[in-house]
Amino acid sequence: MDFLIQKERTGSPERFARKMELSRSTFFEYISYLRNELMLQINYDEYRETYYYEGNSFVDVFGKMRCEGCKDRLRCEAIA
């Protein structure tokens, strides 16, 4: 999902949901979670028919979640 949003190659919401093998309602739940819980600015361009990030991407946000001692992303026991 993140890769397609970064590349701005998602297609319409319906096509994006099919690409992700999700129902339309589950797809919108995922988008809502990314926007509201992870605070990602995900917009939709109707003309280009694609979602895109405005600001930080998923990788930008989670790349910051790592142990400062070992720099290991998401696997270090110190951040668990």
Secondary structure as GFF3:
##gff-version 3
##sequence-region A 1 80
A	DSSP	alpha_helix	2	7	.	.	.	ID=ss1
A	DSSP	alpha_helix	13	19	.	.	.	ID=ss2
A	DSSP	alpha_helix	24	36	.	.	.	ID=ss3
A	DSSP	beta_strand	42	45	.	.	.	ID=ss4
A	DSSP	beta_strand	50	53	.	.	.	ID=ss5
A	DSSP	alpha_helix	58	63	.	.	.	ID=ss6
A	DSSP	three_ten_helix	77	79	.	.	.	ID=ss7
###
